[in-house]
Structures are given as structure tokens and as C-alpha cells.
Amino acid sequence: MTENIAFALLCFTSFFSLMNPLGIMPVFITMTSNLEAVDQKRTARKAMIAAFLTLLAFAF
């Protein structure tokens, strides 16, 4: 069980550092500053799905 938790933590931290959400946040805020909050959430969701699918494709 602890091996699974360690592996999950390793995967999460790897994806977190690859996607770098803290570094890209100012860019996202600047690019979507003229959108309403609902549209910003929709854009963020689309970007997350696209990033996840890209990482998944390269993983395989």
C-alpha cells in the first residue's frame, strides 16, 4: 500500500512540475482578462483536458 502511495505522489509531483501551473498562471490571467468568470473556467477546463491528453499520448 505504501508503495502505491509513493508512486502516486511521484506521478503527481512529476505532472505538477511538467505543467508548471504557478508559472503559467499570470499568462492565463492576462490572456483571459477580458472574459467573464464562466468563460475563464471553461477555457481553463479545455486547457487542462488538452494538456492531459497530450501528456497521456506521449506517455504511451
Gaussian input, Z-matrix of N, CA and C with variables (Angstrom, degrees):
# hf/3-21g

backbone

0 1
 N
 C     1     B1
 C     2     B2     1     A1
 N     3     B3     2     A2     1     D1
 C     4     B4     3     A3     2     D2
 C     5     B5     4     A4     3     D3
 N     6     B6     5     A5     4     D4
 C     7     B7     6     A6     5     D5
 C     8     B8     7     A7     6     D6
 N     9     B9     8     A8     7     D7
 C    10    B10     9     A9     8     D8
 C    11    B11    10    A10     9     D9
 N    12    B12    11    A11    10    D10
 C    13    B13    12    A12    11    D11
 C    14    B14    13    A13    12    D12
 N    15    B15    14    A14    13    D13
 C    16    B16    15    A15    14    D14
 C    17    B17    16    A16    15    D15
 N    18    B18    17    A17    16    D16
 C    19    B19    18    A18    17    D17
 C    20    B20    19    A19    18    D18
 N    21    B21    20    A20    19    D19
 C    22    B22    21    A21    20    D20
 C    23    B23    22    A22    21    D21
 N    24    B24    23    A23    22    D22
 C    25    B25    24    A24    23    D23
 C    26    B26    25    A25    24    D24
 N    27    B27    26    A26    25    D25
 C    28    B28    27    A27    26    D26
 C    29    B29    28    A28    27    D27
 N    30    B30    29    A29    28    D28
 C    31    B31    30    A30    29    D29
 C    32    B32    31    A31    30    D30
 N    33    B33    32    A32    31    D31
 C    34    B34    33    A33    32    D32
 C    35    B35    34    A34    33    D33
 N    36    B36    35    A35    34    D34
 C    37    B37    36    A36    35    D35
 C    38    B38    37    A37    36    D36
 N    39    B39    38    A38    37    D37
 C    40    B40    39    A39    38    D38
 C    41    B41    40    A40    39    D39
 N    42    B42    41    A41    40    D40
 C    43    B43    42    A42    41    D41
 C    44    B44    43    A43    42    D42
 N    45    B45    44    A44    43    D43
 C    46    B46    45    A45    44    D44
 C    47    B47    46    A46    45    D45
 N    48    B48    47    A47    46    D46
 C    49    B49    48    A48    47    D47
 C    50    B50    49    A49    48    D48
 N    51    B51    50    A50    49    D49
 C    52    B52    51    A51    50    D50
 C    53    B53    52    A52    51    D51
 N    54    B54    53    A53    52    D52
 C    55    B55    54    A54    53    D53
 C    56    B56    55    A55    54    D54
 N    57    B57    56    A56    55    D55
 C    58    B58    57    A57    56    D56
 C    59    B59    58    A58    57    D57
 N    60    B60    59    A59    58    D58
 C    61    B61    60    A60    59    D59
 C    62    B62    61    A61    60    D60
 N    63    B63    62    A62    61    D61
 C    64    B64    63    A63    62    D62
 C    65    B65    64    A64    63    D63
 N    66    B66    65    A65    64    D64
 C    67    B67    66    A66    65    D65
 C    68    B68    67    A67    66    D66
 N    69    B69    68    A68    67    D67
 C    70    B70    69    A69    68    D68
 C    71    B71    70    A70    69    D69
 N    72    B72    71    A71    70    D70
 C    73    B73    72    A72    71    D71
 C    74    B74    73    A73    72    D72
 N    75    B75    74    A74    73    D73
 C    76    B76    75    A75    74    D74
 C    77    B77    76    A76    75    D75
 N    78    B78    77    A77    76    D76
 C    79    B79    78    A78    77    D77
 C    80    B80    79    A79    78    D78
 N    81    B81    80    A80    79    D79
 C    82    B82    81    A81    80    D80
 C    83    B83    82    A82    81    D81
 N    84    B84    83    A83    82    D82
 C    85    B85    84    A84    83    D83
 C    86    B86    85    A85    84    D84
 N    87    B87    86    A86    85    D85
 C    88    B88    87    A87    86    D86
 C    89    B89    88    A88    87    D87
 N    90    B90    89    A89    88    D88
 C    91    B91    90    A90    89    D89
 C    92    B92    91    A91    90    D90
 N    93    B93    92    A92    91    D91
 C    94    B94    93    A93    92    D92
 C    95    B95    94    A94    93    D93
 N    96    B96    95    A95    94    D94
 C    97    B97    96    A96    95    D95
 C    98    B98    97    A97    96    D96
 N    99    B99    98    A98    97    D97
 C   100   B100    99    A99    98    D98
 C   101   B101   100   A100    99    D99
 N   102   B102   101   A101   100   D100
 C   103   B103   102   A102   101   D101
 C   104   B104   103   A103   102   D102
 N   105   B105   104   A104   103   D103
 C   106   B106   105   A105   104   D104
 C   107   B107   106   A106   105   D105
 N   108   B108   107   A107   106   D106
 C   109   B109   108   A108   107   D107
 C   110   B110   109   A109   108   D108
 N   111   B111   110   A110   109   D109
 C   112   B112   111   A111   110   D110
 C   113   B113   112   A112   111   D111
 N   114   B114   113   A113   112   D112
 C   115   B115   114   A114   113   D113
 C   116   B116   115   A115   114   D114
 N   117   B117   116   A116   115   D115
 C   118   B118   117   A117   116   D116
 C   119   B119   118   A118   117   D117
 N   120   B120   119   A119   118   D118
 C   121   B121   120   A120   119   D119
 C   122   B122   121   A121   120   D120
 N   123   B123   122   A122   121   D121
 C   124   B124   123   A123   122   D122
 C   125   B125   124   A124   123   D123
 N   126   B126   125   A125   124   D124
 C   127   B127   126   A126   125   D125
 C   128   B128   127   A127   126   D126
 N   129   B129   128   A128   127   D127
 C   130   B130   129   A129   128   D128
 C   131   B131   130   A130   129   D129
 N   132   B132   131   A131   130   D130
 C   133   B133   132   A132   131   D131
 C   134   B134   133   A133   132   D132
 N   135   B135   134   A134   133   D133
 C   136   B136   135   A135   134   D134
 C   137   B137   136   A136   135   D135
 N   138   B138   137   A137   136   D136
 C   139   B139   138   A138   137   D137
 C   140   B140   139   A139   138   D138
 N   141   B141   140   A140   139   D139
 C   142   B142   141   A141   140   D140
 C   143   B143   142   A142   141   D141
 N   144   B144   143   A143   142   D142
 C   145   B145   144   A144   143   D143
 C   146   B146   145   A145   144   D144
 N   147   B147   146   A146   145   D145
 C   148   B148   147   A147   146   D146
 C   149   B149   148   A148   147   D147
 N   150   B150   149   A149   148   D148
 C   151   B151   150   A150   149   D149
 C   152   B152   151   A151   150   D150
 N   153   B153   152   A152   151   D151
 C   154   B154   153   A153   152   D152
 C   155   B155   154   A154   153   D153
 N   156   B156   155   A155   154   D154
 C   157   B157   156   A156   155   D155
 C   158   B158   157   A157   156   D156
 N   159   B159   158   A158   157   D157
 C   160   B160   159   A159   158   D158
 C   161   B161   160   A160   159   D159
 N   162   B162   161   A161   160   D160
 C   163   B163   162   A162   161   D161
 C   164   B164   163   A163   162   D162
 N   165   B165   164   A164   163   D163
 C   166   B166   165   A165   164   D164
 C   167   B167   166   A166   165   D165
 N   168   B168   167   A167   166   D166
 C   169   B169   168   A168   167   D167
 C   170   B170   169   A169   168   D168
 N   171   B171   170   A170   169   D169
 C   172   B172   171   A171   170   D170
 C   173   B173   172   A172   171   D171
 N   174   B174   173   A173   172   D172
 C   175   B175   174   A174   173   D173
 C   176   B176   175   A175   174   D174
 N   177   B177   176   A176   175   D175
 C   178   B178   177   A177   176   D176
 C   179   B179   178   A178   177   D177

   B1=1.4479
   B2=1.5223
   B3=1.3315
   B4=1.4611
   B5=1.5271
   B6=1.3307
   B7=1.4627
   B8=1.5230
   B9=1.3268
   B10=1.4631
   B11=1.5239
   B12=1.3167
   B13=1.4611
   B14=1.5253
   B15=1.3030
   B16=1.4604
   B17=1.5301
   B18=1.3352
   B19=1.4650
   B20=1.5237
   B21=1.3316
   B22=1.4640
   B23=1.5250
   B24=1.3143
   B25=1.4632
   B26=1.5244
   B27=1.3132
   B28=1.4607
   B29=1.5235
   B30=1.3199
   B31=1.4650
   B32=1.5262
   B33=1.3291
   B34=1.4630
   B35=1.5190
   B36=1.3094
   B37=1.4648
   B38=1.5216
   B39=1.3273
   B40=1.4671
   B41=1.5214
   B42=1.3319
   B43=1.4666
   B44=1.5216
   B45=1.3212
   B46=1.4665
   B47=1.5217
   B48=1.3306
   B49=1.4639
   B50=1.5257
   B51=1.3226
   B52=1.4689
   B53=1.5177
   B54=1.3163
   B55=1.4612
   B56=1.5261
   B57=1.3334
   B58=1.4658
   B59=1.5352
   B60=1.3195
   B61=1.4672
   B62=1.5268
   B63=1.3079
   B64=1.4623
   B65=1.5243
   B66=1.3170
   B67=1.4647
   B68=1.5185
   B69=1.3321
   B70=1.4544
   B71=1.5320
   B72=1.3330
   B73=1.4559
   B74=1.5356
   B75=1.3343
   B76=1.4712
   B77=1.5290
   B78=1.3098
   B79=1.4680
   B80=1.5207
   B81=1.3290
   B82=1.4591
   B83=1.5240
   B84=1.3202
   B85=1.4639
   B86=1.5223
   B87=1.3173
   B88=1.4571
   B89=1.5273
   B90=1.3202
   B91=1.4607
   B92=1.5305
   B93=1.3297
   B94=1.4606
   B95=1.5235
   B96=1.3065
   B97=1.4642
   B98=1.5253
   B99=1.3246
   B100=1.4682
   B101=1.5271
   B102=1.3433
   B103=1.4603
   B104=1.5245
   B105=1.3198
   B106=1.4637
   B107=1.5279
   B108=1.3180
   B109=1.4634
   B110=1.5302
   B111=1.3102
   B112=1.4716
   B113=1.5201
   B114=1.3211
   B115=1.4662
   B116=1.5217
   B117=1.3276
   B118=1.4622
   B119=1.5220
   B120=1.3166
   B121=1.4674
   B122=1.5202
   B123=1.3270
   B124=1.4573
   B125=1.5281
   B126=1.3118
   B127=1.4592
   B128=1.5285
   B129=1.3208
   B130=1.4694
   B131=1.5266
   B132=1.3230
   B133=1.4706
   B134=1.5288
   B135=1.3307
   B136=1.4657
   B137=1.5201
   B138=1.3166
   B139=1.4641
   B140=1.5227
   B141=1.3352
   B142=1.4550
   B143=1.5221
   B144=1.3158
   B145=1.4624
   B146=1.5218
   B147=1.3251
   B148=1.4701
   B149=1.5285
   B150=1.3265
   B151=1.4648
   B152=1.5230
   B153=1.3339
   B154=1.4595
   B155=1.5234
   B156=1.3160
   B157=1.4681
   B158=1.5293
   B159=1.3217
   B160=1.4597
   B161=1.5289
   B162=1.3262
   B163=1.4682
   B164=1.5208
   B165=1.3189
   B166=1.4607
   B167=1.5288
   B168=1.3163
   B169=1.4727
   B170=1.5310
   B171=1.3112
   B172=1.4511
   B173=1.5247
   B174=1.3396
   B175=1.4649
   B176=1.5246
   B177=1.3234
   B178=1.4621
   B179=1.5200
   A1=111.45
   A2=117.34
   A3=119.51
   A4=111.05
   A5=117.36
   A6=119.79
   A7=110.37
   A8=116.86
   A9=120.66
   A10=111.41
   A11=115.97
   A12=120.12
   A13=110.11
   A14=118.03
   A15=121.82
   A16=110.37
   A17=116.63
   A18=119.98
   A19=110.93
   A20=117.75
   A21=121.42
   A22=110.59
   A23=116.81
   A24=120.87
   A25=111.09
   A26=116.70
   A27=120.99
   A28=111.03
   A29=117.16
   A30=121.28
   A31=111.07
   A32=116.22
   A33=120.24
   A34=111.51
   A35=117.36
   A36=119.71
   A37=111.64
   A38=116.95
   A39=119.75
   A40=110.78
   A41=116.39
   A42=119.52
   A43=110.75
   A44=117.05
   A45=120.67
   A46=110.68
   A47=116.99
   A48=119.33
   A49=111.48
   A50=118.05
   A51=120.34
   A52=111.78
   A53=116.67
   A54=120.68
   A55=112.12
   A56=117.35
   A57=124.05
   A58=112.40
   A59=118.18
   A60=119.99
   A61=113.93
   A62=117.74
   A63=119.29
   A64=111.76
   A65=116.71
   A66=120.06
   A67=113.48
   A68=116.63
   A69=119.94
   A70=112.12
   A71=117.45
   A72=120.91
   A73=113.64
   A74=120.38
   A75=118.70
   A76=112.97
   A77=117.01
   A78=120.47
   A79=109.66
   A80=117.51
   A81=121.14
   A82=111.02
   A83=117.04
   A84=120.55
   A85=110.85
   A86=117.01
   A87=120.80
   A88=111.45
   A89=116.56
   A90=120.22
   A91=112.63
   A92=117.60
   A93=120.37
   A94=112.74
   A95=118.26
   A96=120.64
   A97=112.50
   A98=117.64
   A99=119.49
   A100=112.26
   A101=118.27
   A102=122.03
   A103=110.67
   A104=115.15
   A105=119.70
   A106=108.90
   A107=116.19
   A108=121.44
   A109=111.82
   A110=117.47
   A111=120.95
   A112=110.47
   A113=116.24
   A114=120.05
   A115=111.69
   A116=117.20
   A117=120.45
   A118=110.44
   A119=117.32
   A120=120.84
   A121=110.65
   A122=117.10
   A123=121.23
   A124=110.53
   A125=116.85
   A126=121.39
   A127=110.82
   A128=117.26
   A129=120.92
   A130=110.54
   A131=117.02
   A132=120.38
   A133=110.61
   A134=117.14
   A135=120.54
   A136=111.19
   A137=116.91
   A138=120.73
   A139=111.25
   A140=117.24
   A141=120.32
   A142=111.57
   A143=116.70
   A144=120.13
   A145=110.49
   A146=116.34
   A147=119.78
   A148=111.09
   A149=117.53
   A150=120.90
   A151=110.84
   A152=116.92
   A153=120.31
   A154=110.90
   A155=116.88
   A156=119.87
   A157=111.64
   A158=116.66
   A159=120.05
   A160=110.63
   A161=117.01
   A162=120.37
   A163=111.44
   A164=116.84
   A165=120.95
   A166=111.18
   A167=116.33
   A168=120.10
   A169=111.05
   A170=117.02
   A171=120.02
   A172=112.00
   A173=116.51
   A174=119.40
   A175=111.23
   A176=115.95
   A177=119.77
   A178=110.45
   D1=-42.97
   D2=-178.87
   D3=-68.60
   D4=-27.73
   D5=176.25
   D6=-66.46
   D7=-38.65
   D8=178.30
   D9=-65.57
   D10=-40.67
   D11=178.82
   D12=-66.25
   D13=-41.65
   D14=178.58
   D15=-63.77
   D16=-41.97
   D17=179.23
   D18=-66.69
   D19=-41.37
   D20=178.33
   D21=-62.82
   D22=-41.09
   D23=177.95
   D24=-64.78
   D25=-40.71
   D26=177.01
   D27=-62.10
   D28=-44.37
   D29=179.08
   D30=-63.05
   D31=-45.44
   D32=-179.23
   D33=-61.76
   D34=-46.62
   D35=-179.01
   D36=-67.39
   D37=-32.71
   D38=177.23
   D39=-66.50
   D40=-47.01
   D41=178.78
   D42=-65.21
   D43=-37.98
   D44=179.75
   D45=-61.76
   D46=-43.00
   D47=-179.11
   D48=-73.59
   D49=-31.63
   D50=177.34
   D51=-67.79
   D52=-43.28
   D53=-176.46
   D54=-80.41
   D55=-25.97
   D56=176.86
   D57=48.23
   D58=63.72
   D59=-177.13
   D60=-65.03
   D61=-30.66
   D62=179.74
   D63=-71.25
   D64=-31.99
   D65=179.28
   D66=-78.72
   D67=-30.41
   D68=-176.79
   D69=-90.83
   D70=-12.29
   D71=-177.88
   D72=-56.98
   D73=-45.86
   D74=178.18
   D75=-62.14
   D76=-35.28
   D77=178.36
   D78=-66.13
   D79=-45.08
   D80=179.32
   D81=-62.17
   D82=-44.68
   D83=-179.46
   D84=-62.72
   D85=-40.50
   D86=178.78
   D87=-66.06
   D88=-43.17
   D89=-177.20
   D90=-71.01
   D91=-27.03
   D92=-177.62
   D93=-111.31
   D94=19.00
   D95=-176.03
   D96=-66.76
   D97=-25.33
   D98=-178.77
   D99=-91.26
   D100=1.70
   D101=178.55
   D102=-94.51
   D103=157.44
   D104=175.50
   D105=-76.90
   D106=166.65
   D107=-175.55
   D108=-59.91
   D109=-38.98
   D110=179.46
   D111=-64.03
   D112=-42.47
   D113=179.26
   D114=-69.24
   D115=-34.13
   D116=175.96
   D117=-63.84
   D118=-42.93
   D119=178.56
   D120=-64.44
   D121=-40.75
   D122=179.04
   D123=-64.09
   D124=-42.31
   D125=178.70
   D126=-65.52
   D127=-42.06
   D128=178.12
   D129=-63.18
   D130=-41.16
   D131=179.32
   D132=-63.75
   D133=-43.01
   D134=178.40
   D135=-63.55
   D136=-40.30
   D137=179.16
   D138=-66.01
   D139=-39.29
   D140=178.70
   D141=-66.39
   D142=-40.10
   D143=178.58
   D144=-65.82
   D145=-43.07
   D146=179.12
   D147=-63.60
   D148=-41.85
   D149=179.05
   D150=-66.07
   D151=-40.80
   D152=179.74
   D153=-64.66
   D154=-44.49
   D155=-179.72
   D156=-65.77
   D157=-36.40
   D158=177.58
   D159=-65.71
   D160=-46.73
   D161=177.79
   D162=-63.07
   D163=-38.46
   D164=178.55
   D165=-65.57
   D166=-41.24
   D167=178.60
   D168=-63.00
   D169=-42.68
   D170=179.54
   D171=-72.01
   D172=-26.84
   D173=177.14
   D174=-67.11
   D175=-34.63
   D176=179.69
   D177=-88.02

